[in-house]
Structures are given as structure tokens and as C-alpha cells.
Amino acid sequence: MNNESIRNFVVIAHIDHGKSTLADRFLELTHAVDARNMRPQMLDQMDLERERGITIKMQPVRMIWRPNHTETRNSKFEILNKSQTQNSKTPDSLDFRASDFEFADSEYILNLIDTPGHIDFSYEVSRALAAVEGAVLLVDATQGVQAQTLTNLHIAQKEGLAIIPAVNKIDAADARVPETVRELAKLLGCPEERISRISGRTGAGVQELLERVVREAPPPTIADTETSKLRALIFDSAFESHRGVIAYVRVFSGEIKKGSKAYLFAMSTPFEVKEVGIFAPALTPKNSLQAGEIGYVVTGIKNSAAVSIGDTIILASSVADDYLKPLPGYARPQPVVWANFYPEKEQDFDALRDALSRLQLNDAAFRFEPEFSTVLGRSFACGFLGMLHLEIVTERLRREFSLSVVVASPSIAYEVTRKNGIAETITSAAKFPPSADIQSIREPWITAEIITPGRYLGNILALVDTYEGKVISSEPLTSGGSVFLESADIRMKLFAELPLREIVSDFFDTLKSVTAGYASFTYELAGKRPAHVERIDILIAEEQMPALARIVSGAKALTIARSLVGKLKEVLPRQLFQVKIQAVINGRIAASETISALKKDVTGYLYGGDRTRKMKLWKKQKEGKKRMKSEGKAHIPPEAFLQIMKH
């Protein structure tokens, strides 16, 4: 294979900027999928992704592109000096000139990885960027540069990728193409002519963008022949019951074939390769995968814990070679939200553990570990990168494994020091010690980056203050603003500090609400600080519900307790007896509501006769309700827990 014909690249953007639609046009242009099989969001494999209109999992695809060899394009493009790409992914200097570029008389192998755009799935993006040499940076002409755009750009630049900027949705009625192009050009420090203008919906400019990928993204660098033994990076994986773990790999050196005796470097696990192949976009077997290619390896390993994303695959014969070093893996992300998962049926505990193991194999940012409580029984403490991540995992358990779980109220990790001097990290409100036993509490804070039109600046300042944060600085997104915009419409970039507990629930939704959907938001952890929080316990029918306990701001505890009790009254189903709902803070009832009992007409079948018959039945019913109230338990369906979780 001619390595010069390979291009490995990703499309990165903020959520809803048109990545999946652009990928569809790439597939059509390269005829990677038959027209009769083509459908919108072709690379989104899960029904959940189609329903929500978002990408959750990165998805690789291999395309073969055969451009018109005789056609000459007259454009201003950066022509890569290949001699400068041997030791880095991008050249040190670029020859930018107007030039006639004629494609070589050959076909090109384009390995595209479609990535998510939501901040909760940014770890997916970072892993994809480590497997490629180029990145198409996509910006919506109706929204402009967003916070996640900057985050993805910084990661791509850190990886040393060739950045190919493009403005999408130029055909939209409310598109602001000149302003968006100018904004993106200033952000990258490049001429405006270098910004592609495309429409993923109509296909306008897509072929020219694909040509830029071939021109500007360097071909993969191949290791020297003396160290060209197999090294393949596992950037993702999946599980099939009859084939075991399927590793998604980028081969950096050497070659891997079916039947090869291979070895997982970090996990020290030998295995025999059952099959290798490419993504077309379905798994398509191939004789071998060579250096520079992206594909999959069927390991046959049935224990999902034996394969780790970020591990290096080598040949078993190379284990003794001291000079053969593993490829740089991935820094494991730290969960920011924790919640306990309880199986709805106790007998489903083992099935839930297997399901979580398989999800973890497919979602490297997800964590879980078993726990036991004398009150609640067995459960799993699960870590997530955000509330959307938690919601997606819960839904995948229901759809893919037919398992219903009860989700405890999400929390963050608090560092609690007891009065006896013992410090511990607590991720569950149910395990939070009483106030009398606590000496100090520390909680994580974040530094948030918010991009918004200037007219919403006042709303955001008030919102940050409401969520117990403070704005550090604010500045125009690009220096000088725009002569086409009023001062109120100049896009601003704000940096603010907030406690993590305030933003893991509904901060993002509220931010969108107060800015009419125009603001975008991303954040990074910024250490721990002293916390002033209270634990709220919930009693239903005088029975404590640890799964509904919450740790909240001390200043807002009373308000939240009343709101929580009111919401529970709305979502809990009525019982045959009266149910009292109470919120308790430090042993005192802070809020209370009562759900009236269901009424049953026990005398409906009677007709005529003496009234005393009805009175006897009414008295018997009343005594029965008293007995149920003292002995009965309120049934809380999992759906009710999920509704409370969202609030």
C-alpha cells in the first residue's frame, strides 16, 4: 500500500453544528455507502443518537475517493512540504500561495472519525484526535464560534494536527457568513480566504473541503524499518458475545493479520487475532492492517476487563524486545458526577454488573464499583462526566440490556474531615455523616468559559451570582469586534469560577434559557475549596429513602427541601392509603406534603335497602386504610426517581 495516499482525520465542532450531516455528504461523495442504504446520520449507530439528534459515540469510517485526475482547481490552499512532516504531524512552516494543484493519478484512502460535540463526551473527542493527523474544524454560520469549539481546537492543536477550518450552514436564512468567517479567521490567525464555506445540507463546497483534506492533512508517518514491528493503539472498543472484545485500533507501525499471536502491552494479555478489518462503515474483514491504517481487531477475549482503551497491541514475539515501547495512552478522565445504581429486582444484580462492564468497555469515561448498604442492599457507585452522560448510560441499560435501575440522587465527590481527624472522600449523600461529626468539608470548583452575545451579559452575571460563583474576567471573543455588529451583539468570552455541585444539574439549561439559546459553555476542574453544605433526607410514609438524600448549599437548603417535596408529590403515584412526604435537615422537618389516598366506591354495587349496610362497608374500609397506613409501604417506580433526578 502507498502510505502517501492515506489521510486520517476527524470532524470536530460544538454540538449541533452539523458534523453528522457533513459526514453523510462525505459518504455520498465517495460512494462509501450505496444510495439505497443511505440514511440521515448514517454514522450514528444508536437509535438514541437519532432520536436526540446528537452524536454520543465516535464512529470511524473508511472512504475511497477517486477525484477527477485531470481537473485543476485554482484556489489559495496551503501546500504541505512533505519533507517537513516526517518528525511531526504538522509542518513547521507552510508555503501559502495561489497555485494550480493537480491530484496525483491515484485513489485516496480517507479514514474519518465522526466525534461527539457535547462537553460530557469530550473524552471521546480527545481519544479520536490521538489517532489522526488532521482535523476539520466546523463552525455553524448561524451560531458562530462556541465554547466547545475552542476546547476541541485547543486539544487538536496540542496533538499537533493540521487544522482545516470550515463554516457550515451557509444556506441558512439566518446565516452570518462574513461575520463567522472573520471571527474564525481571527481565532486561528489565518487569512479569511483559508476558511471554507460549505453547506452540509445541500453539499455546497463539500467536494472542495474534501480536496483540502487531501492537500493539507499530512499522510501518516511510518516508523523506521529497524523499529517497524507492530504497534497499534486501541482508541475504542466494543463487545460481541460470540467474538469477544473488538478493539478499534490505529496501526502506527508494522502489520497485523488474522491468526497473528498478539499481546496487550499494559494488561499483559496474550491472544490470537481472530479477524482484522476496516469500517465501511460496517465491520468489513480484510487480510491485514498495515502502518497508517485505522481498523478493528477481533481479539476473542471474553473478559471485557482484560482489554483497556489506550493499550498498545504488539506481536507476542516482540514481548522480549526492550527497545519496543508502548504508545502514549490516554489520561483517564476524572468523573464529576456520581450516582448509585440499584437493580429494580435484586435478582438482576449480576446481570447489571455484566451490563455495566460492557458499557465501560464501550465508554472509557464511565466508571463503576460495587457497594453494599444495610439499608439499601447491593448497588453500584457509578461515575460520569456530566448529567447528560448519566442519563445516556441509564437509557442504554434499559434499551440494550433490558434492565431497569433505580438511580440515587446524583452527587459530586466531597472531601470530608471528621472531628476525629479522619479524612475521606464521599460521593453519595446517603453516606454523608451527621453535621455534629464533621470538622470541615471541601468541594471541587470549576473554571467555566462562557461565550455569549453582549446583550445577555447582565443575565449571565446574575446567573453566576445565583449559583454562588463569580465572574473573573470578560473580553470580546475576537479583538476589535466587528464593524457589522452593534455593541450589544459583539460576542463576549467570560471566565467564571463556580462550585461544581451547582453546575452538574441544571446550570447549562438555565444558561440557555436566560440567553435565548445563544450562549455556550465549557469548563475544567480548578481544585477544591471549603464548602458550606447541608444534607437533606427524604421520608416517604415515615420511611427514610436514602436514594433521595441530597447534599445542597446551606444557604439554599430550605428552599430546595420545599421544592423537592413538592416535586415528589407531583410525580409519585397515589396509593390506597394516605402518604406523607417529609424533608428533614439536621433532624428537623423542613418541609412536608401529603398525597391523598385513592378512593374506591365500596358501596357502588348496592341498590336500595337500609343505609346501615353502606355504613358497615364504609367503616370496614376506614379500618383497612388505617391498617395499610401503619403497615403498608409506598411503591416508588424507577421512572419517578429519574424525574426527580432531572430536577
Summary of the structure (lengths in Angstrom):
residues: 647
radius of gyration: 28.8
end to end distance: 55.0
largest distance: 105.5
contacts: 2123
relative contact order: 0.09
helix: 31%
strand: 33%
